[in-house]
């Protein structure tokens, strides 16, 4: 068994999994902050920007994952 390669796979999976969850949570938080500001009559550009960037990176992560699977 090649333990070093297994360790790399486990590390990559954990990093990607945690990163995806954090990015999605930041997107939801930004969207929520923007929605709360809109209800109060204002706008939270930072919240909206955070949401757009976070969700875009989440979609990119899924796209890269599919591309890696299909390429093999």
Long-range contacts (C-beta under 8 A, 24 or more apart in sequence): 16-61, 16-65, 19-61, 20-58, 20-61, 23-54, 23-55, 23-57, 23-58, 23-61, 24-54, 24-55, 24-58, 26-50, 26-51, 26-54, 27-51, 27-54, 27-55, 27-58, 30-54
